[in-house]
């Protein structure tokens, strides 16, 4: 009876954290299709509203490194619940904003709340899950990162059209209240630790991640000078190198880098980052190709992405059985090749391709990316000891957040490179440019498989049931 109660509590906690992740991930993209309506209310150009998107993503990335220390110092239950409260209150401030800068400040506060929710929630689940339950727990935590970027623009556009953009944020209030009650009821805290705060580590890592992310965001925008965006990324990268040197030698670092010495976690961090970046280009490149290259309406182009979502959901029930049957290395290599092939197939699409065939391709692509996401996220934590779980969840959360932003930037960069190679007249992008861009993304996805090839055949076998 007691074991069943513990199992139920762990499952309920994993579902709660997955729901909160979905709310946080959705808010990263949901306003993109609502920017014109918001710009009219604020009396500014729509392009200026991108600062609201950037502020949220940069705040997320900057404050994630502090989450592990905060969970140890004040207790994961208290930090997670407080983060939900901050996120929900900031959502109300976003809805109440009457001009751009108050909205940007509210989005920044929302990002800080999200930065505490994501890694601390994952830590709460993984720290309380035995090895044999990690596959199932990670499968629950994976779907928000897959579905939210696809549904966000569609949901935002529908709400803005039929209701008002304010409801994008007001809907978070009842959801946040329910999540807060559930968190207080389900989560338990261990004794707080009197860990000293690594201020230099926070400043170096926070500014490094923040500037690097800001540079990525700037690189994805046509109205920002390339010199500024790449210069910001370079400064951010230099600060991150300094942060790594400090964290390596500090007696009490803000977070440790030891998980990177574990082969399975390193594969998730390096090859996994390439994969997540490649996947992040799809919600950007596909609608553009359908609209600009094929001449289809925005509604038709956006609705096609629902086939990706359907593929994600259809694959979920089978992911655990497939990983248990074939093992992580075989799945990551074989399925990774299918992901790369899916991008290559997108490079063959045209306006004359049968509609059903495009839907089928996107459905299968959604299945393969769902499988790869779950396998990468699971094997990454398979060999991490409990003593290093805090550092592993912090590092993973930062990388995942950066990869999400890099997807749009890399997609835009691939399209720009394709235009240069083909000599396309500026502003006259053609279907062939998208085809070449998808070919370049397929190469990135193929490169992501290299790390998986280097894994031993029995990698992560401790968490599998054969």
Buried (B, 14 or more C-beta within 10 A) or exposed (E): EEEEEEEEBBBEBBBBBBBBBBBBBBBBBBBBBBBEBBBEBBEBEEEBBBBBBBBBBBBBBBBBBBBBBBBBBBBBBBBBBBBBBBBBBBBBBBBEBEEBEBBBBBBBBBBBBBBBBBBBBBBBBBBBBEBEBBBBBBBBBBBBBBBBBBBBBBBBBEBBEEEBBBBBBBBBBEBBEEBBEBBEEBBEBEEEEEEEEBEBBBBBBBBBBBBBBBBBBBBBBEEBEEEEBEBBBEBBBEBBEBBBEBBEEBEEBBBBBBBBEBBBBBBBBBBBBBBBBBBBBBBBBBBBBBBBBBEBEEEEBBBBBBBBBBBBBBBBEEBBEBBBEBBBBBBBBBBBBBBBBBBBBBBEBEEEEEEEEBBEBBBBBBBBBBBBBBBBBBBBBBBBEEEBBBBBBBBBBBBBBBBBBBBBBBBBBBBBBBBEEEEBEEEEBBBBBBBBBBBBBBBBBBBBBBBBEEBEEEBBBEBBEE
